[in-house]
Amino acid sequence: MGDFLRHHVFNNLGLKLISLALAVGLWLAVARDPVAEVAVEVAIEFHNIPQNLEISSENIPRAQIRLRGPERIVRRLQPADV
């Protein structure tokens, strides 16, 4: 058991502690942002339509998309970004 601890736990202990501190710091930086949800209305675009298919619609279809994520990022989004 002592050989296991020495070989797997205490080997490169400094690097393991630094990586643990970096992981905790990154988690705290991401987790502290409040979560926000916004609804964005976007137009539906048709791409790669087969030649024998015809879409006849008087109005351009739109969809409402709900986005959830860190508030500082989600609040800045525009419909063109989606």
Buried (B, 14 or more C-beta within 10 A) or exposed (E): EEEEEEEEEEEEEEEEEEEEEEEEEEEEEEEEEEEBEBEBEBEEEEEEEEEEEEEEEEEEEEEEEEBEBBBEEBEEBEEEEE
